[in-house]
Amino acid sequence: MTLDRWSDSQRSRRRELLESGSFPLLSAFTDDTAPDLDLLFEYGLARHPD
């Protein structure tokens, strides 16, 4: 199973958890808040000391 397919299969569970009120800070984020993870990785890697 690919990561995208697994993520799609977990969508309803994710929504259920976020709407439960148990994770108020996490539920404040919207879908467009997530950064480009590859760009974030490259940024961190560039600043990691040798």
mmCIF entry with sequence, helices, sheets and N, C-alpha, C, O atoms, coordinates in Angstrom:
data_MODEL
# 
_entry.id   MODEL 
# 
_entity.id                         1 
_entity.type                       polymer 
_entity.pdbx_number_of_molecules   1 
# 
_entity_poly.entity_id                      1 
_entity_poly.type                           'polypeptide(L)' 
_entity_poly.nstd_linkage                   no 
_entity_poly.nstd_monomer                   no 
_entity_poly.pdbx_seq_one_letter_code       MTLDRWSDSQRSRRRELLESGSFPLLSAFTDDTAPDLDLLFEYGLARHPD 
_entity_poly.pdbx_seq_one_letter_code_can   MTLDRWSDSQRSRRRELLESGSFPLLSAFTDDTAPDLDLLFEYGLARHPD 
_entity_poly.pdbx_strand_id                 A 
# 
loop_
_entity_poly_seq.entity_id 
_entity_poly_seq.num 
_entity_poly_seq.mon_id 
_entity_poly_seq.hetero 
1 1  MET n 
1 2  THR n 
1 3  LEU n 
1 4  ASP n 
1 5  ARG n 
1 6  TRP n 
1 7  SER n 
1 8  ASP n 
1 9  SER n 
1 10 GLN n 
1 11 ARG n 
1 12 SER n 
1 13 ARG n 
1 14 ARG n 
1 15 ARG n 
1 16 GLU n 
1 17 LEU n 
1 18 LEU n 
1 19 GLU n 
1 20 SER n 
1 21 GLY n 
1 22 SER n 
1 23 PHE n 
1 24 PRO n 
1 25 LEU n 
1 26 LEU n 
1 27 SER n 
1 28 ALA n 
1 29 PHE n 
1 30 THR n 
1 31 ASP n 
1 32 ASP n 
1 33 THR n 
1 34 ALA n 
1 35 PRO n 
1 36 ASP n 
1 37 LEU n 
1 38 ASP n 
1 39 LEU n 
1 40 LEU n 
1 41 PHE n 
1 42 GLU n 
1 43 TYR n 
1 44 GLY n 
1 45 LEU n 
1 46 ALA n 
1 47 ARG n 
1 48 HIS n 
1 49 PRO n 
1 50 ASP n 
# 
_struct_asym.id          A 
_struct_asym.entity_id   1 
# 
loop_
_struct_conf.conf_type_id 
_struct_conf.id 
_struct_conf.pdbx_PDB_helix_id 
_struct_conf.beg_label_comp_id 
_struct_conf.beg_label_asym_id 
_struct_conf.beg_label_seq_id 
_struct_conf.pdbx_beg_PDB_ins_code 
_struct_conf.end_label_comp_id 
_struct_conf.end_label_asym_id 
_struct_conf.end_label_seq_id 
_struct_conf.pdbx_end_PDB_ins_code 
_struct_conf.beg_auth_comp_id 
_struct_conf.beg_auth_asym_id 
_struct_conf.beg_auth_seq_id 
_struct_conf.end_auth_comp_id 
_struct_conf.end_auth_asym_id 
_struct_conf.end_auth_seq_id 
_struct_conf.pdbx_PDB_helix_class 
_struct_conf.details 
_struct_conf.pdbx_PDB_helix_length 
HELX_P HELX_P1 AA1 LEU A 3  ? SER A 9  ? LEU A 3  SER A 9  1 ? 7  
HELX_P HELX_P2 AA2 ARG A 11 ? GLU A 19 ? ARG A 11 GLU A 19 1 ? 9  
HELX_P HELX_P3 AA3 PRO A 24 ? SER A 27 ? PRO A 24 SER A 27 1 ? 4  
HELX_P HELX_P4 AA4 ASP A 31 ? THR A 33 ? ASP A 31 THR A 33 5 ? 3  
HELX_P HELX_P5 AA5 LEU A 37 ? ARG A 47 ? LEU A 37 ARG A 47 1 ? 11 
# 
_struct_conf_type.id          HELX_P 
_struct_conf_type.criteria    ? 
_struct_conf_type.reference   ? 
# 
loop_
_atom_site.group_PDB 
_atom_site.id 
_atom_site.type_symbol 
_atom_site.label_atom_id 
_atom_site.label_alt_id 
_atom_site.label_comp_id 
_atom_site.label_asym_id 
_atom_site.label_entity_id 
_atom_site.label_seq_id 
_atom_site.pdbx_PDB_ins_code 
_atom_site.Cartn_x 
_atom_site.Cartn_y 
_atom_site.Cartn_z 
_atom_site.occupancy 
_atom_site.B_iso_or_equiv 
_atom_site.pdbx_formal_charge 
_atom_site.auth_seq_id 
_atom_site.auth_comp_id 
_atom_site.auth_asym_id 
_atom_site.auth_atom_id 
_atom_site.pdbx_PDB_model_num 
ATOM 1   N N  . MET A 1 1  ? 0.857   -1.169 0.000  1.00 0.00 ? 1  MET A N  1 
ATOM 2   C CA . MET A 1 1  ? 0.000   0.000  0.000  1.00 0.00 ? 1  MET A CA 1 
ATOM 3   C C  . MET A 1 1  ? 0.902   1.231  0.000  1.00 0.00 ? 1  MET A C  1 
ATOM 4   O O  . MET A 1 1  ? 1.882   1.294  0.743  1.00 0.00 ? 1  MET A O  1 
ATOM 5   N N  . THR A 1 2  ? 0.566   2.194  -0.829 1.00 0.00 ? 2  THR A N  1 
ATOM 6   C CA . THR A 1 2  ? 1.361   3.417  -0.885 1.00 0.00 ? 2  THR A CA 1 
ATOM 7   C C  . THR A 1 2  ? 0.988   4.333  0.280  1.00 0.00 ? 2  THR A C  1 
ATOM 8   O O  . THR A 1 2  ? -0.051  4.159  0.916  1.00 0.00 ? 2  THR A O  1 
ATOM 9   N N  . LEU A 1 3  ? 1.847   5.302  0.543  1.00 0.00 ? 3  LEU A N  1 
ATOM 10  C CA . LEU A 1 3  ? 1.585   6.254  1.618  1.00 0.00 ? 3  LEU A CA 1 
ATOM 11  C C  . LEU A 1 3  ? 0.328   7.070  1.334  1.00 0.00 ? 3  LEU A C  1 
ATOM 12  O O  . LEU A 1 3  ? -0.468  7.320  2.239  1.00 0.00 ? 3  LEU A O  1 
ATOM 13  N N  . ASP A 1 4  ? 0.148   7.485  0.089  1.00 0.00 ? 4  ASP A N  1 
ATOM 14  C CA . ASP A 1 4  ? -1.046  8.252  -0.266 1.00 0.00 ? 4  ASP A CA 1 
ATOM 15  C C  . ASP A 1 4  ? -2.320  7.437  -0.061 1.00 0.00 ? 4  ASP A C  1 
ATOM 16  O O  . ASP A 1 4  ? -3.327  7.945  0.431  1.00 0.00 ? 4  ASP A O  1 
ATOM 17  N N  . ARG A 1 5  ? -2.255  6.182  -0.442 1.00 0.00 ? 5  ARG A N  1 
ATOM 18  C CA . ARG A 1 5  ? -3.433  5.312  -0.286 1.00 0.00 ? 5  ARG A CA 1 
ATOM 19  C C  . ARG A 1 5  ? -3.735  5.065  1.194  1.00 0.00 ? 5  ARG A C  1 
ATOM 20  O O  . ARG A 1 5  ? -4.898  5.051  1.595  1.00 0.00 ? 5  ARG A O  1 
ATOM 21  N N  . TRP A 1 6  ? -2.699  4.872  1.998  1.00 0.00 ? 6  TRP A N  1 
ATOM 22  C CA . TRP A 1 6  ? -2.901  4.681  3.441  1.00 0.00 ? 6  TRP A CA 1 
ATOM 23  C C  . TRP A 1 6  ? -3.480  5.944  4.062  1.00 0.00 ? 6  TRP A C  1 
ATOM 24  O O  . TRP A 1 6  ? -4.404  5.880  4.873  1.00 0.00 ? 6  TRP A O  1 
ATOM 25  N N  . SER A 1 7  ? -2.929  7.098  3.676  1.00 0.00 ? 7  SER A N  1 
ATOM 26  C CA . SER A 1 7  ? -3.418  8.367  4.204  1.00 0.00 ? 7  SER A CA 1 
ATOM 27  C C  . SER A 1 7  ? -4.893  8.571  3.866  1.00 0.00 ? 7  SER A C  1 
ATOM 28  O O  . SER A 1 7  ? -5.667  9.027  4.708  1.00 0.00 ? 7  SER A O  1 
ATOM 29  N N  . ASP A 1 8  ? -5.282  8.235  2.638  1.00 0.00 ? 8  ASP A N  1 
ATOM 30  C CA . ASP A 1 8  ? -6.680  8.335  2.247  1.00 0.00 ? 8  ASP A CA 1 
ATOM 31  C C  . ASP A 1 8  ? -7.560  7.407  3.078  1.00 0.00 ? 8  ASP A C  1 
ATOM 32  O O  . ASP A 1 8  ? -8.686  7.764  3.424  1.00 0.00 ? 8  ASP A O  1 
ATOM 33  N N  . SER A 1 9  ? -7.055  6.229  3.395  1.00 0.00 ? 9  SER A N  1 
ATOM 34  C CA . SER A 1 9  ? -7.847  5.274  4.179  1.00 0.00 ? 9  SER A CA 1 
ATOM 35  C C  . SER A 1 9  ? -8.012  5.718  5.634  1.00 0.00 ? 9  SER A C  1 
ATOM 36  O O  . SER A 1 9  ? -8.936  5.270  6.314  1.00 0.00 ? 9  SER A O  1 
ATOM 37  N N  . GLN A 1 10 ? -7.134  6.585  6.111  1.00 0.00 ? 10 GLN A N  1 
ATOM 38  C CA . GLN A 1 10 ? -7.186  7.050  7.489  1.00 0.00 ? 10 GLN A CA 1 
ATOM 39  C C  . GLN A 1 10 ? -7.892  8.397  7.648  1.00 0.00 ? 10 GLN A C  1 
ATOM 40  O O  . GLN A 1 10 ? -8.006  8.914  8.759  1.00 0.00 ? 10 GLN A O  1 
ATOM 41  N N  . ARG A 1 11 ? -8.359  8.953  6.549  1.00 0.00 ? 11 ARG A N  1 
ATOM 42  C CA . ARG A 1 11 ? -8.951  10.295 6.564  1.00 0.00 ? 11 ARG A CA 1 
ATOM 43  C C  . ARG A 1 11 ? -10.105 10.422 7.554  1.00 0.00 ? 11 ARG A C  1 
ATOM 44  O O  . ARG A 1 11 ? -10.154 11.401 8.299  1.00 0.00 ? 11 ARG A O  1 
ATOM 45  N N  . SER A 1 12 ? -11.025 9.478  7.587  1.00 0.00 ? 12 SER A N  1 
ATOM 46  C CA . SER A 1 12 ? -12.178 9.580  8.487  1.00 0.00 ? 12 SER A CA 1 
ATOM 47  C C  . SER A 1 12 ? -11.744 9.473  9.946  1.00 0.00 ? 12 SER A C  1 
ATOM 48  O O  . SER A 1 12 ? -12.282 10.170 10.806 1.00 0.00 ? 12 SER A O  1 
ATOM 49  N N  . ARG A 1 13 ? -10.786 8.615  10.226 1.00 0.00 ? 13 ARG A N  1 
ATOM 50  C CA . ARG A 1 13 ? -10.284 8.484  11.607 1.00 0.00 ? 13 ARG A CA 1 
ATOM 51  C C  . ARG A 1 13 ? -9.586  9.764  12.050 1.00 0.00 ? 13 ARG A C  1 
ATOM 52  O O  . ARG A 1 13 ? -9.738  10.204 13.190 1.00 0.00 ? 13 ARG A O  1 
ATOM 53  N N  . ARG A 1 14 ? -8.823  10.352 11.144 1.00 0.00 ? 14 ARG A N  1 
ATOM 54  C CA . ARG A 1 14 ? -8.128  11.602 11.437 1.00 0.00 ? 14 ARG A CA 1 
ATOM 55  C C  . ARG A 1 14 ? -9.136  12.715 11.742 1.00 0.00 ? 14 ARG A C  1 
ATOM 56  O O  . ARG A 1 14 ? -8.972  13.469 12.701 1.00 0.00 ? 14 ARG A O  1 
ATOM 57  N N  . ARG A 1 15 ? -10.165 12.804 10.923 1.00 0.00 ? 15 ARG A N  1 
ATOM 58  C CA . ARG A 1 15 ? -11.204 13.815 11.125 1.00 0.00 ? 15 ARG A CA 1 
ATOM 59  C C  . ARG A 1 15 ? -11.901 13.599 12.467 1.00 0.00 ? 15 ARG A C  1 
ATOM 60  O O  . ARG A 1 15 ? -12.172 14.555 13.193 1.00 0.00 ? 15 ARG A O  1 
ATOM 61  N N  . GLU A 1 16 ? -12.187 12.353 12.789 1.00 0.00 ? 16 GLU A N  1 
ATOM 62  C CA . GLU A 1 16 ? -12.842 12.010 14.054 1.00 0.00 ? 16 GLU A CA 1 
ATOM 63  C C  . GLU A 1 16 ? -12.003 12.460 15.246 1.00 0.00 ? 16 GLU A C  1 
ATOM 64  O O  . GLU A 1 16 ? -12.527 13.038 16.198 1.00 0.00 ? 16 GLU A O  1 
ATOM 65  N N  . LEU A 1 17 ? -10.703 12.193 15.191 1.00 0.00 ? 17 LEU A N  1 
ATOM 66  C CA . LEU A 1 17 ? -9.821  12.585 16.290 1.00 0.00 ? 17 LEU A CA 1 
ATOM 67  C C  . LEU A 1 17 ? -9.707  14.100 16.424 1.00 0.00 ? 17 LEU A C  1 
ATOM 68  O O  . LEU A 1 17 ? -9.720  14.626 17.537 1.00 0.00 ? 17 LEU A O  1 
ATOM 69  N N  . LEU A 1 18 ? -9.596  14.793 15.313 1.00 0.00 ? 18 LEU A N  1 
ATOM 70  C CA . LEU A 1 18 ? -9.456  16.240 15.367 1.00 0.00 ? 18 LEU A CA 1 
ATOM 71  C C  . LEU A 1 18 ? -10.729 16.928 15.839 1.00 0.00 ? 18 LEU A C  1 
ATOM 72  O O  . LEU A 1 18 ? -10.668 17.951 16.520 1.00 0.00 ? 18 LEU A O  1 
ATOM 73  N N  . GLU A 1 19 ? -11.869 16.378 15.484 1.00 0.00 ? 19 GLU A N  1 
ATOM 74  C CA . GLU A 1 19 ? -13.140 16.965 15.902 1.00 0.00 ? 19 GLU A CA 1 
ATOM 75  C C  . GLU A 1 19 ? -13.536 16.589 17.323 1.00 0.00 ? 19 GLU A C  1 
ATOM 76  O O  . GLU A 1 19 ? -14.502 17.134 17.857 1.00 0.00 ? 19 GLU A O  1 
ATOM 77  N N  . SER A 1 20 ? -12.806 15.664 17.945 1.00 0.00 ? 20 SER A N  1 
ATOM 78  C CA . SER A 1 20 ? -13.144 15.219 19.300 1.00 0.00 ? 20 SER A CA 1 
ATOM 79  C C  . SER A 1 20 ? -12.838 16.280 20.357 1.00 0.00 ? 20 SER A C  1 
ATOM 80  O O  . SER A 1 20 ? -13.391 16.235 21.456 1.00 0.00 ? 20 SER A O  1 
ATOM 81  N N  . GLY A 1 21 ? -11.965 17.230 20.034 1.00 0.00 ? 21 GLY A N  1 
ATOM 82  C CA . GLY A 1 21 ? -11.596 18.256 21.003 1.00 0.00 ? 21 GLY A CA 1 
ATOM 83  C C  . GLY A 1 21 ? -10.426 17.845 21.876 1.00 0.00 ? 21 GLY A C  1 
ATOM 84  O O  . GLY A 1 21 ? -9.992  18.624 22.725 1.00 0.00 ? 21 GLY A O  1 
ATOM 85  N N  . SER A 1 22 ? -9.909  16.654 21.691 1.00 0.00 ? 22 SER A N  1 
ATOM 86  C CA . SER A 1 22 ? -8.792  16.170 22.495 1.00 0.00 ? 22 SER A CA 1 
ATOM 87  C C  . SER A 1 22 ? -7.458  16.776 22.070 1.00 0.00 ? 22 SER A C  1 
ATOM 88  O O  . SER A 1 22 ? -6.487  16.738 22.826 1.00 0.00 ? 22 SER A O  1 
ATOM 89  N N  . PHE A 1 23 ? -7.411  17.328 20.877 1.00 0.00 ? 23 PHE A N  1 
ATOM 90  C CA . PHE A 1 23 ? -6.170  17.889 20.335 1.00 0.00 ? 23 PHE A CA 1 
ATOM 91  C C  . PHE A 1 23 ? -6.429  19.304 19.816 1.00 0.00 ? 23 PHE A C  1 
ATOM 92  O O  . PHE A 1 23 ? -6.417  19.518 18.604 1.00 0.00 ? 23 PHE A O  1 
ATOM 93  N N  . PRO A 1 24 ? -6.662  20.278 20.708 1.00 0.00 ? 24 PRO A N  1 
ATOM 94  C CA . PRO A 1 24 ? -7.053  21.615 20.252 1.00 0.00 ? 24 PRO A CA 1 
ATOM 95  C C  . PRO A 1 24 ? -5.981  22.336 19.435 1.00 0.00 ? 24 PRO A C  1 
ATOM 96  O O  . PRO A 1 24 ? -6.315  23.034 18.478 1.00 0.00 ? 24 PRO A O  1 
ATOM 97  N N  . LEU A 1 25 ? -4.727  22.188 19.781 1.00 0.00 ? 25 LEU A N  1 
ATOM 98  C CA . LEU A 1 25 ? -3.684  22.869 19.008 1.00 0.00 ? 25 LEU A CA 1 
ATOM 99  C C  . LEU A 1 25 ? -3.523  22.256 17.627 1.00 0.00 ? 25 LEU A C  1 
ATOM 100 O O  . LEU A 1 25 ? -3.367  22.975 16.640 1.00 0.00 ? 25 LEU A O  1 
ATOM 101 N N  . LEU A 1 26 ? -3.561  20.952 17.555 1.00 0.00 ? 26 LEU A N  1 
ATOM 102 C CA . LEU A 1 26 ? -3.433  20.272 16.270 1.00 0.00 ? 26 LEU A CA 1 
ATOM 103 C C  . LEU A 1 26 ? -4.628  20.558 15.373 1.00 0.00 ? 26 LEU A C  1 
ATOM 104 O O  . LEU A 1 26 ? -4.465  20.717 14.163 1.00 0.00 ? 26 LEU A O  1 
ATOM 105 N N  . SER A 1 27 ? -5.807  20.625 15.936 1.00 0.00 ? 27 SER A N  1 
ATOM 106 C CA . SER A 1 27 ? -6.997  20.866 15.121 1.00 0.00 ? 27 SER A CA 1 
ATOM 107 C C  . SER A 1 27 ? -7.081  22.311 14.637 1.00 0.00 ? 27 SER A C  1 
ATOM 108 O O  . SER A 1 27 ? -7.893  22.617 13.763 1.00 0.00 ? 27 SER A O  1 
ATOM 109 N N  . ALA A 1 28 ? -6.254  23.208 15.190 1.00 0.00 ? 28 ALA A N  1 
ATOM 110 C CA . ALA A 1 28 ? -6.230  24.595 14.724 1.00 0.00 ? 28 ALA A CA 1 
ATOM 111 C C  . ALA A 1 28 ? -5.557  24.726 13.369 1.00 0.00 ? 28 ALA A C  1 
ATOM 112 O O  . ALA A 1 28 ? -5.782  25.714 12.669 1.00 0.00 ? 28 ALA A O  1 
ATOM 113 N N  . PHE A 1 29 ? -4.738  23.760 12.980 1.00 0.00 ? 29 PHE A N  1 
ATOM 114 C CA . PHE A 1 29 ? -4.062  23.792 11.691 1.00 0.00 ? 29 PHE A CA 1 
ATOM 115 C C  . PHE A 1 29 ? -5.028  23.396 10.592 1.00 0.00 ? 29 PHE A C  1 
ATOM 116 O O  . PHE A 1 29 ? -5.876  22.523 10.775 1.00 0.00 ? 29 PHE A O  1 
ATOM 117 N N  . THR A 1 30 ? -4.892  24.040 9.462  1.00 0.00 ? 30 THR A N  1 
ATOM 118 C CA . THR A 1 30 ? -5.703  23.684 8.301  1.00 0.00 ? 30 THR A CA 1 
ATOM 119 C C  . THR A 1 30 ? -4.855  22.858 7.352  1.00 0.00 ? 30 THR A C  1 
ATOM 120 O O  . THR A 1 30 ? -3.644  22.741 7.538  1.00 0.00 ? 30 THR A O  1 
ATOM 121 N N  . ASP A 1 31 ? -5.480  22.288 6.344  1.00 0.00 ? 31 ASP A N  1 
ATOM 122 C CA . ASP A 1 31 ? -4.759  21.448 5.384  1.00 0.00 ? 31 ASP A CA 1 
ATOM 123 C C  . ASP A 1 31 ? -3.681  22.225 4.633  1.00 0.00 ? 31 ASP A C  1 
ATOM 124 O O  . ASP A 1 31 ? -2.653  21.658 4.266  1.00 0.00 ? 31 ASP A O  1 
ATOM 125 N N  . ASP A 1 32 ? -3.908  23.514 4.405  1.00 0.00 ? 32 ASP A N  1 
ATOM 126 C CA . ASP A 1 32 ? -2.926  24.297 3.660  1.00 0.00 ? 32 ASP A CA 1 
ATOM 127 C C  . ASP A 1 32 ? -1.788  24.807 4.537  1.00 0.00 ? 32 ASP A C  1 
ATOM 128 O O  . ASP A 1 32 ? -0.898  25.501 4.046  1.00 0.00 ? 32 ASP A O  1 
ATOM 129 N N  . THR A 1 33 ? -1.803  24.473 5.834  1.00 0.00 ? 33 THR A N  1 
ATOM 130 C CA . THR A 1 33 ? -0.763  24.900 6.763  1.00 0.00 ? 33 THR A CA 1 
ATOM 131 C C  . THR A 1 33 ? 0.492   24.039 6.652  1.00 0.00 ? 33 THR A C  1 
ATOM 132 O O  . THR A 1 33 ? 1.592   24.515 6.929  1.00 0.00 ? 33 THR A O  1 
ATOM 133 N N  . ALA A 1 34 ? 0.341   22.798 6.256  1.00 0.00 ? 34 ALA A N  1 
ATOM 134 C CA . ALA A 1 34 ? 1.469   21.863 6.197  1.00 0.00 ? 34 ALA A CA 1 
ATOM 135 C C  . ALA A 1 34 ? 2.511   22.345 5.190  1.00 0.00 ? 34 ALA A C  1 
ATOM 136 O O  . ALA A 1 34 ? 2.182   22.647 4.043  1.00 0.00 ? 34 ALA A O  1 
ATOM 137 N N  . PRO A 1 35 ? 3.766   22.415 5.626  1.00 0.00 ? 35 PRO A N  1 
ATOM 138 C CA . PRO A 1 35 ? 4.814   22.862 4.710  1.00 0.00 ? 35 PRO A CA 1 
ATOM 139 C C  . PRO A 1 35 ? 5.210   21.766 3.729  1.00 0.00 ? 35 PRO A C  1 
ATOM 140 O O  . PRO A 1 35 ? 4.833   20.605 3.889  1.00 0.00 ? 35 PRO A O  1 
ATOM 141 N N  . ASP A 1 36 ? 5.953   22.141 2.740  1.00 0.00 ? 36 ASP A N  1 
ATOM 142 C CA . ASP A 1 36 ? 6.532   21.173 1.820  1.00 0.00 ? 36 ASP A CA 1 
ATOM 143 C C  . ASP A 1 36 ? 7.613   20.428 2.596  1.00 0.00 ? 36 ASP A C  1 
ATOM 144 O O  . ASP A 1 36 ? 8.643   21.012 2.931  1.00 0.00 ? 36 ASP A O  1 
ATOM 145 N N  . LEU A 1 37 ? 7.397   19.162 2.885  1.00 0.00 ? 37 LEU A N  1 
ATOM 146 C CA . LEU A 1 37 ? 8.309   18.416 3.747  1.00 0.00 ? 37 LEU A CA 1 
ATOM 147 C C  . LEU A 1 37 ? 9.690   18.246 3.132  1.00 0.00 ? 37 LEU A C  1 
ATOM 148 O O  . LEU A 1 37 ? 10.687  18.221 3.853  1.00 0.00 ? 37 LEU A O  1 
ATOM 149 N N  . ASP A 1 38 ? 9.763   18.128 1.815  1.00 0.00 ? 38 ASP A N  1 
ATOM 150 C CA . ASP A 1 38 ? 11.074  18.033 1.166  1.00 0.00 ? 38 ASP A CA 1 
ATOM 151 C C  . ASP A 1 38 ? 11.862  19.314 1.357  1.00 0.00 ? 38 ASP A C  1 
ATOM 152 O O  . ASP A 1 38 ? 13.061  19.272 1.632  1.00 0.00 ? 38 ASP A O  1 
ATOM 153 N N  . LEU A 1 39 ? 11.200  20.451 1.213  1.00 0.00 ? 39 LEU A N  1 
ATOM 154 C CA . LEU A 1 39 ? 11.849  21.744 1.400  1.00 0.00 ? 39 LEU A CA 1 
ATOM 155 C C  . LEU A 1 39 ? 12.289  21.913 2.857  1.00 0.00 ? 39 LEU A C  1 
ATOM 156 O O  . LEU A 1 39 ? 13.384  22.411 3.121  1.00 0.00 ? 39 LEU A O  1 
ATOM 157 N N  . LEU A 1 40 ? 11.447  21.504 3.789  1.00 0.00 ? 40 LEU A N  1 
ATOM 158 C CA . LEU A 1 40 ? 11.787  21.582 5.204  1.00 0.00 ? 40 LEU A CA 1 
ATOM 159 C C  . LEU A 1 40 ? 12.987  20.686 5.531  1.00 0.00 ? 40 LEU A C  1 
ATOM 160 O O  . LEU A 1 40 ? 13.856  21.075 6.312  1.00 0.00 ? 40 LEU A O  1 
ATOM 161 N N  . PHE A 1 41 ? 13.038  19.505 4.944  1.00 0.00 ? 41 PHE A N  1 
ATOM 162 C CA . PHE A 1 41 ? 14.157  18.601 5.151  1.00 0.00 ? 41 PHE A CA 1 
ATOM 163 C C  . PHE A 1 41 ? 15.454  19.207 4.612  1.00 0.00 ? 41 PHE A C  1 
ATOM 164 O O  . PHE A 1 41 ? 16.486  19.172 5.282  1.00 0.00 ? 41 PHE A O  1 
ATOM 165 N N  . GLU A 1 42 ? 15.396  19.756 3.409  1.00 0.00 ? 42 GLU A N  1 
ATOM 166 C CA . GLU A 1 42 ? 16.574  20.383 2.807  1.00 0.00 ? 42 GLU A CA 1 
ATOM 167 C C  . GLU A 1 42 ? 17.053  21.563 3.644  1.00 0.00 ? 42 GLU A C  1 
ATOM 168 O O  . GLU A 1 42 ? 18.258  21.754 3.807  1.00 0.00 ? 42 GLU A O  1 
ATOM 169 N N  . TYR A 1 43 ? 16.138  22.347 4.169  1.00 0.00 ? 43 TYR A N  1 
ATOM 170 C CA . TYR A 1 43 ? 16.480  23.485 5.020  1.00 0.00 ? 43 TYR A CA 1 
ATOM 171 C C  . TYR A 1 43 ? 17.223  23.004 6.262  1.00 0.00 ? 43 TYR A C  1 
ATOM 172 O O  . TYR A 1 43 ? 18.266  23.557 6.609  1.00 0.00 ? 43 TYR A O  1 
ATOM 173 N N  . GLY A 1 44 ? 16.701  21.986 6.930  1.00 0.00 ? 44 GLY A N  1 
ATOM 174 C CA . GLY A 1 44 ? 17.349  21.457 8.122  1.00 0.00 ? 44 GLY A CA 1 
ATOM 175 C C  . GLY A 1 44 ? 18.686  20.815 7.816  1.00 0.00 ? 44 GLY A C  1 
ATOM 176 O O  . GLY A 1 44 ? 19.639  20.958 8.582  1.00 0.00 ? 44 GLY A O  1 
ATOM 177 N N  . LEU A 1 45 ? 18.762  20.112 6.705  1.00 0.00 ? 45 LEU A N  1 
ATOM 178 C CA . LEU A 1 45 ? 19.992  19.447 6.313  1.00 0.00 ? 45 LEU A CA 1 
ATOM 179 C C  . LEU A 1 45 ? 21.087  20.456 6.010  1.00 0.00 ? 45 LEU A C  1 
ATOM 180 O O  . LEU A 1 45 ? 22.249  20.228 6.346  1.00 0.00 ? 45 LEU A O  1 
ATOM 181 N N  . ALA A 1 46 ? 20.733  21.567 5.379  1.00 0.00 ? 46 ALA A N  1 
ATOM 182 C CA . ALA A 1 46 ? 21.707  22.607 5.039  1.00 0.00 ? 46 ALA A CA 1 
ATOM 183 C C  . ALA A 1 46 ? 22.296  23.256 6.288  1.00 0.00 ? 46 ALA A C  1 
ATOM 184 O O  . ALA A 1 46 ? 23.408  23.782 6.246  1.00 0.00 ? 46 ALA A O  1 
ATOM 185 N N  . ARG A 1 47 ? 21.560  23.223 7.394  1.00 0.00 ? 47 ARG A N  1 
ATOM 186 C CA . ARG A 1 47 ? 22.018  23.854 8.618  1.00 0.00 ? 47 ARG A CA 1 
ATOM 187 C C  . ARG A 1 47 ? 22.619  22.891 9.633  1.00 0.00 ? 47 ARG A C  1 
ATOM 188 O O  . ARG A 1 47 ? 23.061  23.298 10.707 1.00 0.00 ? 47 ARG A O  1 
ATOM 189 N N  . HIS A 1 48 ? 22.628  21.628 9.285  1.00 0.00 ? 48 HIS A N  1 
ATOM 190 C CA . HIS A 1 48 ? 23.196  20.620 10.171 1.00 0.00 ? 48 HIS A CA 1 
ATOM 191 C C  . HIS A 1 48 ? 24.717  20.675 10.078 1.00 0.00 ? 48 HIS A C  1 
ATOM 192 O O  . HIS A 1 48 ? 25.276  20.555 8.988  1.00 0.00 ? 48 HIS A O  1 
ATOM 193 N N  . PRO A 1 49 ? 25.386  20.854 11.206 1.00 0.00 ? 49 PRO A N  1 
ATOM 194 C CA . PRO A 1 49 ? 26.849  20.929 11.168 1.00 0.00 ? 49 PRO A CA 1 
ATOM 195 C C  . PRO A 1 49 ? 27.480  19.588 10.740 1.00 0.00 ? 49 PRO A C  1 
ATOM 196 O O  . PRO A 1 49 ? 26.983  18.509 11.065 1.00 0.00 ? 49 PRO A O  1 
ATOM 197 N N  . ASP A 1 50 ? 28.554  19.699 10.024 1.00 0.00 ? 50 ASP A N  1 
ATOM 198 C CA . ASP A 1 50 ? 29.287  18.503 9.592  1.00 0.00 ? 50 ASP A CA 1 
ATOM 199 C C  . ASP A 1 50 ? 30.022  17.865 10.755 1.00 0.00 ? 50 ASP A C  1 
ATOM 200 O O  . ASP A 1 50 ? 30.692  16.848 10.578 1.00 0.00 ? 50 ASP A O  1 
# 
